């Protein structure tokens, strides 16, 4: 079993914001993998289907970003999903818009959603796709920036990177994460 989680904040007011790029990737994965998020449990919405020999789960935590681990870990425990079969997709200020970085482990880098997940799991040894959103312009606070929408000029790069991230997820359903990293990094 594999669990793919996109981080974001629930509610219409957060749709299209930088902090919700993980949700956008999950929306794209739903289409590509034909998985409906039709289950509401574990403080999130999720769905799954068998692809090949494995059950593939997609999850959007509805806990708000800073408590994401409270949704992920109970679902993993219930379905007995191993940490090495977890993939978390989230926004990253240190990468330019349109950029992806795949890693198998690492710290939270100041990202509160990742802090929550690492704290709840008790480890930082899990797969992740970091999606670049860039740094705020001088004088704009980070919370204001991440909760703001992408500009028109950024949107094209963002749409491309969402598709690329979903393609990486689809590749992971068929091969090892190391191979996917080699292909997409």
LUMKE-85646 format. One record per atom (N, C-alpha, C): residue in one letter; chain; x negated, y, z negated. Coordinates in steps of 0.05 Angstrom, whole numbers, plus 32768, in hexadecimal, padded with zeros to 4 digits. Example, Ala and Ser with C-alpha at 12.3 -4.5 7.8 and 13.67 -1.06 7.14 Angstrom:
[site "A","A",[7EF8,7F8E,7F64]],
[site "A","A",[7F0A,7FA6,7F64]],
[site "A","A",[7EF8,7FBE,7F64]],
[site "S","A",[7EFF,7FD3,7F72]],
[site "S","A",[7EEF,7FEB,7F71]],
[site "S","A",[7EFE,8001,7F63]],
//
This chain:
[site "X","A",[7FEF,7FE8,8000]],
[site "X","A",[8000,8000,8000]],
[site "X","A",[7FEE,8019,8000]],
[site "X","A",[7FF7,802D,800F]],
[site "X","A",[7FE9,8047,8010]],
[site "X","A",[7FFD,805D,800A]],
[site "X","A",[7FF4,8071,7FFB]],
[site "X","A",[8005,8088,7FF3]],
[site "X","A",[7FF8,80A1,7FFE]],
[site "X","A",[8007,80AF,800F]],
[site "X","A",[7FFE,80C9,801A]],
[site "X","A",[800F,80DF,800D]],
[site "X","A",[8002,80F2,8000]],
[site "X","A",[800F,8107,7FF2]],
[site "X","A",[8008,8122,7FFE]],
[site "X","A",[801C,8132,8003]],
[site "X","A",[8017,814E,800B]],
[site "X","A",[801F,8160,7FF5]],
[site "X","A",[800D,8172,7FED]],
[site "X","A",[8012,8184,7FD7]],
[site "X","A",[8020,819E,7FE1]],
[site "X","A",[8031,81A8,7FD0]],
[site "X","A",[8040,81C1,7FD6]],
[site "X","A",[8052,81C8,7FBF]],
[site "X","A",[8062,81DC,7FC3]],
[site "X","A",[8076,81E4,7FB0]],
[site "X","A",[8092,81E1,7FBC]],
[site "X","A",[80A5,81D7,7FAC]],
[site "X","A",[80C0,81D3,7FB6]],
[site "X","A",[80D0,81ED,7FB9]],
[site "X","A",[80E3,81ED,7FCB]],
[site "X","A",[80F4,8204,7FCE]],
[site "X","A",[80EF,8214,7FE7]],
[site "X","A",[8104,821F,7FF2]],
[site "X","A",[8103,822E,800C]],
[site "X","A",[80EF,8245,800A]],
[site "X","A",[80ED,8252,7FF3]],
[site "X","A",[80DC,826A,7FF2]],
[site "X","A",[80BE,8264,7FF6]],
[site "X","A",[80B7,824A,7FF4]],
[site "X","A",[809B,8242,7FF8]],
[site "X","A",[8096,8236,8014]],
[site "X","A",[80AB,8231,8023]],
[site "X","A",[80A7,8226,803E]],
[site "X","A",[8095,8238,804F]],
[site "X","A",[8082,822C,805C]],
[site "X","A",[8070,823B,806E]],
[site "X","A",[805A,824A,8060]],
[site "X","A",[8058,8247,8045]],
[site "X","A",[8042,8255,8037]],
[site "X","A",[8028,8244,8039]],
[site "X","A",[8012,8252,8034]],
[site "X","A",[7FF8,8244,8036]],
[site "X","A",[7FF6,822D,8022]],
[site "X","A",[8001,8231,800B]],
[site "X","A",[7FFF,821C,7FF6]],
[site "X","A",[8010,8203,7FFE]],
[site "X","A",[8021,8205,8011]],
[site "X","A",[8033,81EE,8019]],
[site "X","A",[8029,81E0,8032]],
[site "X","A",[8011,81E3,8039]],
[site "X","A",[8006,81D6,8051]],
[site "X","A",[8008,81B7,804E]],
[site "X","A",[8004,81AD,8036]],
[site "X","A",[8007,8190,8031]],
[site "X","A",[8022,8186,8038]],
[site "X","A",[8037,8195,8030]],
[site "X","A",[8053,818E,8037]],
[site "X","A",[8056,818E,8056]],
[site "X","A",[804A,81A2,8063]],
[site "X","A",[804C,81A3,8081]],
[site "X","A",[8040,818A,808E]],
[site "X","A",[802A,8181,8083]],
[site "X","A",[801D,8169,808E]],
[site "X","A",[802F,8150,8089]],
[site "X","A",[803B,814E,8072]],
[site "X","A",[804D,8138,806C]],
[site "X","A",[8065,8139,807F]],
[site "X","A",[8070,8151,8084]],
[site "X","A",[8086,8153,8097]],
[site "X","A",[807E,8148,80B2]],
[site "X","A",[8066,814F,80BB]],
[site "X","A",[805C,8145,80D5]],
[site "X","A",[8058,8126,80D4]],
[site "X","A",[804E,811C,80BD]],
[site "X","A",[804A,80FF,80BA]],
[site "X","A",[8064,80F0,80BB]],
[site "X","A",[8079,80FC,80B0]],
[site "X","A",[8094,80EF,80B1]],
[site "X","A",[809B,80E9,80CE]],
[site "X","A",[8097,80FD,80DF]],
[site "X","A",[809E,80FA,80FB]],
[site "X","A",[808C,80E5,8109]],
[site "X","A",[8072,80E7,8105]],
[site "X","A",[805F,80D5,8112]],
[site "X","A",[8062,80B8,8109]],
[site "X","A",[8066,80B4,80EF]],
[site "X","A",[8067,8099,80E4]],
[site "X","A",[8083,808E,80E1]],
[site "X","A",[8097,809F,80E7]],
[site "X","A",[80B3,8097,80E5]],
[site "X","A",[80BA,808D,80C8]],
[site "X","A",[80B2,809E,80B5]],
[site "X","A",[80B8,8099,8099]],
[site "X","A",[80CA,80B0,808F]],
[site "X","A",[80E1,80A9,8085]],
[site "X","A",[80F4,80BD,807A]],
[site "X","A",[80EE,80C0,805C]],
[site "X","A",[80EE,80D9,8053]],
[site "X","A",[80EC,80DF,8036]],
[site "X","A",[8108,80DE,802B]],
[site "X","A",[8111,80C5,8026]],
[site "X","A",[812D,80C1,801E]],
[site "X","A",[8130,80B7,8001]],
[site "X","A",[811A,80B7,7FF2]],
[site "X","A",[811B,80AF,7FD6]],
[site "X","A",[8115,80C7,7FC5]],
[site "X","A",[8124,80C9,7FAF]],
[site "X","A",[811F,80DF,7F9C]],
[site "X","A",[811B,80D4,7F81]],
[site "X","A",[8102,80D3,7F79]],
[site "X","A",[80FA,80C7,7F5F]],
[site "X","A",[80DD,80D0,7F5A]],
[site "X","A",[80D3,80CB,7F42]],
[site "X","A",[80B8,80D2,7F3B]],
[site "X","A",[80B2,80F0,7F3F]],
[site "X","A",[80C6,8101,7F39]],
[site "X","A",[80C3,811E,7F3C]],
[site "X","A",[80BA,8126,7F59]],
[site "X","A",[80C4,8117,7F6C]],
[site "X","A",[80BD,811D,7F88]],
[site "X","A",[80D0,8111,7F9B]],
[site "X","A",[80CB,8115,7FB5]],
[site "X","A",[80DA,8107,7FCA]],
[site "X","A",[80C6,80F7,7FD9]],
[site "X","A",[80CE,80DE,7FE0]],
[site "X","A",[80BB,80CD,7FEE]],
[site "X","A",[80CA,80B9,7FFF]],
[site "X","A",[80BB,80AB,800F]],
[site "X","A",[80C5,8096,8020]],
[site "X","A",[80AE,8084,8027]],
[site "X","A",[80B5,806D,8032]],
[site "X","A",[80A1,805A,803A]],
[site "X","A",[80AC,8047,804F]],
[site "X","A",[8099,803B,805D]],
[site "X","A",[809F,8026,8070]],
[site "X","A",[8086,8015,8074]],
[site "X","A",[808A,7FFD,807E]],
[site "X","A",[8074,7FEC,8083]],
[site "X","A",[8069,7FF2,809F]],
[site "X","A",[804F,7FF6,80A0]],
[site "X","A",[8041,7FFA,80B9]],
[site "X","A",[802B,7FE5,80BA]],
[site "X","A",[802D,7FD3,80CD]],
[site "X","A",[801B,7FBC,80CD]],
[site "X","A",[8020,7FAB,80B5]],
[site "X","A",[800B,7FA7,80A5]],
[site "X","A",[800D,7F96,808D]],
[site "X","A",[8010,7FA7,8074]],
[site "X","A",[8011,7FC2,8076]],
[site "X","A",[8011,7FD2,805E]],
[site "X","A",[802A,7FE4,805C]],
[site "X","A",[8033,7FE8,8043]],
[site "X","A",[8048,7FFC,803E]],
[site "X","A",[803A,8017,803C]],
[site "X","A",[8044,802A,804B]],
[site "X","A",[803A,8045,804B]],
[site "X","A",[804E,8058,803F]],
[site "X","A",[8046,8066,802A]],
[site "X","A",[8057,8078,801B]],
[site "X","A",[8050,8095,8022]],
[site "X","A",[8064,80A6,8025]],
[site "X","A",[8060,80C3,8027]],
[site "X","A",[806E,80D0,8010]],
[site "X","A",[8061,80E3,8003]],
[site "X","A",[806C,80F0,7FEB]],
[site "X","A",[8068,810E,7FEC]],
[site "X","A",[807D,811D,7FE5]],
[site "X","A",[807B,8139,7FDF]],
[site "X","A",[8083,813D,7FC1]],
[site "X","A",[8070,8143,7FB0]],
[site "X","A",[8077,8148,7F94]],
[site "X","A",[8088,8161,7F92]],
[site "X","A",[809C,8160,7F81]],
[site "X","A",[80AE,8177,7F7E]],
[site "X","A",[80AA,8184,7F62]],
[site "X","A",[8092,8181,7F57]],
[site "X","A",[808B,818A,7F3D]],
[site "X","A",[8080,81A7,7F3C]],
[site "X","A",[807D,81B3,7F53]],
[site "X","A",[806D,81CA,7F57]],
[site "X","A",[8050,81C2,7F57]],
[site "X","A",[8040,81D0,7F65]],
[site "X","A",[8024,81C9,7F6B]],
[site "X","A",[8014,81C1,7F52]],
[site "X","A",[8016,81D2,7F3C]],
[site "X","A",[8005,81CE,7F25]],
[site "X","A",[800B,81B4,7F15]],
[site "X","A",[8020,81A6,7F1B]],
[site "X","A",[8027,818E,7F0D]],
[site "X","A",[8029,8176,7F20]],
[site "X","A",[801C,8177,7F37]],
[site "X","A",[801E,8162,7F4B]],
[site "X","A",[8019,8146,7F41]],
[site "X","A",[8006,8144,7F2F]],
[site "X","A",[7FFF,8129,7F24]],
[site "X","A",[8016,811C,7F16]],
[site "X","A",[8028,812B,7F0B]],
[site "X","A",[803F,8120,7EFD]],
[site "X","A",[8053,8112,7F10]],
[site "X","A",[8051,8116,7F29]],
[site "X","A",[8061,8108,7F3D]],
[site "X","A",[8051,80F0,7F48]],
[site "X","A",[8038,80F5,7F4F]],
[site "X","A",[8028,80E1,7F5C]],
[site "X","A",[8022,80C8,7F4B]],
[site "X","A",[8018,80CC,7F33]],
[site "X","A",[800F,80B6,7F22]],
[site "X","A",[8026,80A3,7F1B]],
[site "X","A",[803E,80AC,7F13]],
[site "X","A",[8054,8099,7F0D]],
[site "X","A",[805C,8089,7F26]],
[site "X","A",[805C,8094,7F3E]],
[site "X","A",[8062,8085,7F56]],
[site "X","A",[804C,8070,7F5B]],
[site "X","A",[8033,8078,7F58]],
[site "X","A",[801D,8065,7F5B]],
[site "X","A",[801F,804E,7F47]],
[site "X","A",[8026,8054,7F2F]],
[site "X","A",[8028,8040,7F1A]],
[site "X","A",[803F,802D,7F20]],
[site "X","A",[8056,8038,7F28]],
[site "X","A",[806E,8028,7F2D]],
[site "X","A",[8069,8014,7F44]],
[site "X","A",[805D,801E,7F5A]],
[site "X","A",[8058,800D,7F71]],
[site "X","A",[803D,7FFF,7F71]],
[site "X","A",[802E,8004,7F5B]],
[site "X","A",[8013,7FF7,7F58]],
[site "X","A",[8001,7FFE,7F70]],
[site "X","A",[8000,8018,7F77]],
[site "X","A",[7FEF,8022,7F8C]],
[site "X","A",[7FD4,8029,7F80]],
[site "X","A",[7FBF,801E,7F8C]],
[site "X","A",[7FA4,8022,7F82]],
[site "X","A",[7F9A,803E,7F89]],
[site "X","A",[7F89,8049,7F78]],
[site "X","A",[7F7F,8064,7F7C]],
[site "X","A",[7F71,8067,7F97]],
[site "X","A",[7F62,8052,7FA0]],
[site "X","A",[7F55,8053,7FBA]],
[site "X","A",[7F68,8054,7FD2]],
[site "X","A",[7F82,804F,7FCC]],
[site "X","A",[7F96,8050,7FE1]],
[site "X","A",[7FA8,8069,7FDF]],
[site "X","A",[7F9D,807D,7FD2]],
[site "X","A",[7FAA,8097,7FCF]],
[site "X","A",[7F9C,80AB,7FE2]],
[site "X","A",[7FAC,80BB,7FF0]],
[site "X","A",[7FA2,80D1,8000]],
[site "X","A",[7FB2,80EA,7FFA]],
[site "X","A",[7FA4,80FF,7FF2]],
[site "X","A",[7FB1,8119,7FEA]],
[site "X","A",[7FAA,812E,7FFF]],
[site "X","A",[7FBE,813C,8009]],
[site "X","A",[7FBA,8151,801D]],
[site "X","A",[7FC1,816C,8010]],
[site "X","A",[7FAE,817F,8011]],
[site "X","A",[7FB3,8198,8004]],
[site "X","A",[7FA3,81AF,8011]],
[site "X","A",[7FAB,81C8,800A]],
[site "X","A",[7F9F,81E0,8015]],
[site "X","A",[7F84,81E5,8007]],
[site "X","A",[7F71,81F1,8016]],
[site "X","A",[7F57,81F8,800C]],
[site "X","A",[7F4F,8214,8015]],
[site "X","A",[7F4A,8225,8001]],
[site "X","A",[7F41,8240,8006]],
[site "X","A",[7F25,8242,8013]],
[site "X","A",[7F15,822E,800E]],
[site "X","A",[7EF9,822F,8017]],
[site "X","A",[7EF5,8227,8034]],
[site "X","A",[7F0A,821E,8041]],
[site "X","A",[7F09,8217,805D]],
[site "X","A",[7F19,822A,806E]],
[site "X","A",[7F0F,8231,8085]],
[site "X","A",[7F1D,8243,8097]],
[site "X","A",[7F37,8236,80A1]],
[site "X","A",[7F4C,8247,80A6]],
[site "X","A",[7F64,823C,80B2]],
[site "X","A",[7F5E,822C,80CB]],
[site "X","A",[7F6B,8215,80CD]],
[site "X","A",[7F66,8203,80E4]],
[site "X","A",[7F51,81EE,80E0]],
[site "X","A",[7F45,81EE,80C8]],
[site "X","A",[7F30,81DB,80C1]],
[site "X","A",[7F39,81C5,80AF]],
[site "X","A",[7F2F,81AD,80B3]],
[site "X","A",[7F34,8196,80A1]],
[site "X","A",[7F1B,818C,8096]],
[site "X","A",[7F1C,8181,807D]],
[site "X","A",[7F06,8172,8071]],
[site "X","A",[7F12,815A,8063]],
[site "X","A",[7F08,8143,8069]],
[site "X","A",[7F10,812A,805C]],
[site "X","A",[7EFA,8121,804A]],
[site "X","A",[7F02,8119,8031]],
[site "X","A",[7EEF,810F,801E]],
[site "X","A",[7EFB,80F8,800E]],
[site "X","A",[7EEA,80E8,8002]],
[site "X","A",[7EF4,80D2,7FF2]],
[site "X","A",[7EF4,80D8,7FD4]],
[site "X","A",[7EE7,80EE,7FCC]],
[site "X","A",[7EE6,80F5,7FB0]],
[site "X","A",[7EDE,8112,7FAE]],
[site "X","A",[7EDF,811D,7F96]],
[site "X","A",[7ED6,8138,7F91]],
[site "X","A",[7EE6,8145,7F7B]],
[site "X","A",[7EDC,815C,7F73]],
[site "X","A",[7EEA,816C,7F5E]],
[site "X","A",[7F03,817A,7F68]],
[site "X","A",[7F0E,818A,7F57]],
[site "X","A",[7F27,8198,7F5F]],
[site "X","A",[7F22,81B2,7F6D]],
[site "X","A",[7F09,81BD,7F6B]],
[site "X","A",[7F03,81D5,7F79]],
[site "X","A",[7F14,81ED,7F72]],
[site "X","A",[7F1F,81EC,7F59]],
[site "X","A",[7F31,8202,7F50]],
[site "X","A",[7F4E,8200,7F59]],
[site "X","A",[7F54,81EA,7F68]],
[site "X","A",[7F70,81E6,7F72]],
[site "X","A",[7F80,81D9,7F5B]],
[site "X","A",[7F95,81E7,7F52]],
[site "X","A",[7FA4,81DD,7F3B]],
[site "X","A",[7FB3,81C3,7F40]],
[site "X","A",[7FBC,81BF,7F58]],
[site "X","A",[7FC9,81A6,7F5F]],
[site "X","A",[7FB6,818F,7F5C]],
[site "X","A",[7F9D,8193,7F66]],
[site "X","A",[7F89,817E,7F64]],
[site "X","A",[7F80,817A,7F47]],
[site "X","A",[7F7F,818F,7F37]],
[site "X","A",[7F79,818D,7F1A]],
[site "X","A",[7F8D,817A,7F0D]],
[site "X","A",[7FA6,817E,7F14]],
[site "X","A",[7FBC,816E,7F08]],
[site "X","A",[7FB9,8151,7F10]],
[site "X","A",[7FB3,814C,7F29]],
[site "X","A",[7FB1,8130,7F32]],
[site "X","A",[7F99,8122,7F26]],
[site "X","A",[7F82,8130,7F26]],
[site "X","A",[7F6A,8124,7F19]],
[site "X","A",[7F6E,8120,7EFC]],
[site "X","A",[7F7B,8132,7EEE]],
[site "X","A",[7F81,812F,7ED2]],
[site "X","A",[7F94,8117,7ECC]],
[site "X","A",[7FA8,8114,7EDC]],
[site "X","A",[7FBC,80FE,7ED9]],
[site "X","A",[7FAF,80E3,7EE0]],
[site "X","A",[7F9F,80E3,7EF6]],
[site "X","A",[7F93,80C9,7EFE]],
[site "X","A",[7F7B,80C2,7EEC]],
[site "X","A",[7F6E,80D6,7EE1]],
[site "X","A",[7F56,80D1,7ED2]],
[site "X","A",[7F3D,80CC,7EE4]],
[site "X","A",[7F3F,80D3,7EFD]],
[site "X","A",[7F29,80D0,7F10]],
[site "X","A",[7F2B,80E3,7F27]],
[site "X","A",[7F15,80E9,7F33]],
[site "X","A",[7F15,80F9,7F4C]],
[site "X","A",[7F0D,80E9,7F64]],
[site "X","A",[7F0E,80CE,7F60]],
[site "X","A",[7F06,80BB,7F75]],
[site "X","A",[7F1F,80B3,7F86]],
[site "X","A",[7F28,80C5,7F97]],
[site "X","A",[7F3F,80BE,7FA8]],
[site "X","A",[7F3C,80CF,7FC2]],
[site "X","A",[7F48,80C5,7FD7]],
[site "X","A",[7F46,80D2,7FF1]],
[site "X","A",[7F56,80EC,7FF2]],
[site "X","A",[7F4B,80FE,8002]],
[site "X","A",[7F59,8118,8005]],
[site "X","A",[7F54,8124,8021]],
[site "X","A",[7F67,8133,802A]],
[site "X","A",[7F64,8144,8042]],
[site "X","A",[7F68,8161,8039]],
[site "X","A",[7F53,8170,803B]],
[site "X","A",[7F54,818D,8034]],
[site "X","A",[7F5A,819C,804E]],
[site "X","A",[7F6E,81AC,804D]],
[site "X","A",[7F77,81BC,8065]],
[site "X","A",[7F70,81D9,8060]],
[site "X","A",[7F60,81E4,8071]],
[site "X","A",[7F57,8200,806D]],
[site "X","A",[7F6D,8215,8070]],
[site "X","A",[7F6D,8227,805D]],
[site "X","A",[7F7F,823E,805E]],
[site "X","A",[7F70,8259,805D]],
[site "X","A",[7F55,8257,8059]],
[site "X","A",[7F45,826F,8058]],
[site "X","A",[7F48,827F,803E]],
[site "X","A",[7F37,8292,803A]],
[site "X","A",[7F36,82A3,8022]],
[site "X","A",[7F48,82BB,8026]],
[site "X","A",[7F53,82C6,8010]],
[site "X","A",[7F64,82DE,8013]],
[site "X","A",[7F52,82F6,801A]],
[site "X","A",[7F5F,8309,8028]],
[site "X","A",[7F50,8322,802E]],
[site "X","A",[7F49,8331,8014]],
[site "X","A",[7F35,8341,8015]],
[site "X","A",[7F2D,8351,7FFE]],
[site "X","A",[7F45,8360,7FF3]],
[site "X","A",[7F48,835E,7FD9]],
[site "X","A",[7F5E,836C,7FCB]],
[site "X","A",[7F77,835C,7FC8]],
[site "X","A",[7F79,8344,7FD4]],
[site "X","A",[7F91,8334,7FD2]],
[site "X","A",[7F8B,831D,7FBE]],
[site "X","A",[7F9B,831B,7FA9]],
[site "X","A",[7F97,8306,7F95]],
[site "X","A",[7F9C,82EA,7FA1]],
[site "X","A",[7F8D,82D6,7F97]],
[site "X","A",[7F90,82BB,7FA1]],
[site "X","A",[7FAD,82B1,7F9E]],
[site "X","A",[7FBB,82B4,7F87]],
[site "X","A",[7FD7,82AA,7F86]],
[site "X","A",[7FE9,82B7,7F9B]],
[site "X","A",[7FE6,82D0,7F9F]],
[site "X","A",[7FF6,82DE,7FB4]],
[site "X","A",[7FF0,82D3,7FCF]],
[site "X","A",[7FD6,82CE,7FD5]],
[site "X","A",[7FCE,82C4,7FEF]],
[site "X","A",[7FD8,82A8,7FF4]],
[site "X","A",[7FD4,8296,7FE1]],
[site "X","A",[7FDD,827A,7FE6]],
[site "X","A",[7FFB,8277,7FE7]],
[site "X","A",[800A,8289,7FDA]],
[site "X","A",[8027,8288,7FDB]],
[site "X","A",[8032,8299,7FF2]],
[site "X","A",[8020,82A4,8002]],
[site "X","A",[8029,82B4,801A]],
[site "X","A",[8029,82A2,8033]],
[site "X","A",[8036,82AC,8047]],
[site "X","A",[8039,829E,8060]],
[site "X","A",[8021,82A3,8072]],
[site "X","A",[801C,8291,8085]],
[site "X","A",[8008,8294,8099]],
[site "X","A",[8010,82AB,80AC]],
[site "X","A",[7FFC,82BA,80B5]],
[site "X","A",[8001,82CE,80C9]],
[site "X","A",[8005,82C1,80E4]],
[site "X","A",[800F,82D0,80F7]],
[site "X","A",[8014,82C6,8112]],
[site "X","A",[7FFB,82BA,811F]],
[site "X","A",[7FE5,82C9,811C]],
[site "X","A",[7FCC,82C0,8128]],
[site "X","A",[7FC1,82A7,811B]],
[site "X","A",[7FC7,82A2,8101]],
[site "X","A",[7FBE,828A,80F3]],
[site "X","A",[7FD0,8272,80FA]],
[site "X","A",[7FE9,8277,8100]],
[site "X","A",[7FFD,8262,8102]],
[site "X","A",[7FF6,824D,8117]],
[site "X","A",[7FEB,8255,812E]],
[site "X","A",[7FE3,8243,8143]],
[site "X","A",[7FCE,822F,8139]],
[site "X","A",[7FBA,823A,812B]],
[site "X","A",[7FA4,8229,8120]],
[site "X","A",[7FB0,8216,810B]],
[site "X","A",[7FC2,8220,80FB]],
[site "X","A",[7FCF,8210,80E6]],
[site "X","A",[7FDF,81F9,80F2]],
[site "X","A",[7FEF,81FF,8106]],
[site "X","A",[7FFF,81EA,8113]],
[site "X","A",[7FEC,81D4,811F]],
[site "X","A",[7FD6,81DD,812A]],
[site "X","A",[7FC3,81C9,8135]],
[site "X","A",[7FB7,81B8,811F]],
[site "X","A",[7FAF,81C4,8108]],
[site "X","A",[7FA2,81B5,80F3]],
[site "X","A",[7FB7,81A3,80E5]],
[site "X","A",[7FD0,81AB,80E3]],
[site "X","A",[7FE5,8199,80D8]],
[site "X","A",[7FE7,8180,80E9]],
[site "X","A",[7FE7,8184,8103]],
[site "X","A",[7FE9,816D,8115]],
[site "X","A",[7FD0,815B,8112]],
[site "X","A",[7FB9,8167,8110]],
[site "X","A",[7FA0,8159,810D]],
[site "X","A",[7F9F,8149,80F3]],
[site "X","A",[7FA9,8155,80DD]],
[site "X","A",[7FAA,8147,80C3]],
[site "X","A",[7FBD,8130,80C5]],
[site "X","A",[7FD4,8133,80D1]],
[site "X","A",[7FE7,811D,80D4]],
[site "X","A",[7FDC,8107,80E5]],
[site "X","A",[7FCC,810E,80FA]],
[site "X","A",[7FBF,80F9,810A]],
[site "X","A",[7FAA,80EA,80F9]],
[site "X","A",[7F9C,80F8,80E7]],
[site "X","A",[7F89,80EB,80D5]],
[site "X","A",[7F98,80D7,80C3]],
[site "X","A",[7FAF,80E0,80B8]],
[site "X","A",[7FBF,80CE,80A7]],
[site "X","A",[7FC7,80B5,80B7]],
[site "X","A",[7FD1,80B9,80CF]],
[site "X","A",[7FD9,80A3,80DF]],
[site "X","A",[7FC2,8090,80E5]],
[site "X","A",[7FAA,809B,80E9]],
[site "X","A",[7F92,808A,80ED]],
[site "X","A",[7F8C,807A,80D4]],
[site "X","A",[7F91,8086,80BD]],
[site "X","A",[7F8B,8077,80A3]],
[site "X","A",[7F9E,8060,809F]],
[site "X","A",[7FB5,8060,80AC]],
[site "X","A",[7FC7,8048,80AA]],
[site "X","A",[7FBC,8030,80B9]],
[site "X","A",[7FA7,8035,80CA]],
[site "X","A",[7F9D,801F,80DB]],
[site "X","A",[7F80,8019,80D5]],
[site "X","A",[7F71,802A,80C7]],
[site "X","A",[7F55,8025,80C2]],
[site "X","A",[7F4C,8031,80A7]],
[site "X","A",[7F33,802C,80A1]],
[site "X","A",[7F28,8036,8087]],
[site "X","A",[7F26,8054,8087]],
[site "X","A",[7F27,805F,806E]],
[site "X","A",[7F25,807C,806C]],
[site "X","A",[7F09,8086,8075]],
[site "X","A",[7EF5,8077,8071]],
[site "X","A",[7EDA,807E,807A]],
[site "X","A",[7EDA,8082,8098]],
[site "X","A",[7EE6,8070,80A7]],
[site "X","A",[7EE8,8073,80C4]],
[site "X","A",[7EF8,808C,80CC]],
[site "X","A",[7F0D,8091,80BD]],
[site "X","A",[7F1D,80AA,80C2]],
[site "X","A",[7F0D,80C3,80BD]],
[site "X","A",[7EFD,80C2,80A7]],
[site "X","A",[7EEC,80D9,80A1]],
[site "X","A",[7ED8,80DE,80B7]],
[site "X","A",[7ECC,80C9,80C1]],
[site "X","A",[7EB9,80CB,80D7]],
[site "X","A",[7EC5,80D7,80F0]],
[site "X","A",[7EDE,80D0,80F5]],
[site "X","A",[7EEC,80DA,810C]],
[site "X","A",[7EF5,80F7,810A]],
[site "X","A",[7EFE,80FF,80F2]],
[site "X","A",[7F0B,8119,80EF]],
[site "X","A",[7EFA,812F,80E2]],
[site "X","A",[7EE4,8128,80D5]],
[site "X","A",[7ED3,813C,80C8]],
[site "X","A",[7EC1,8149,80DD]],
//
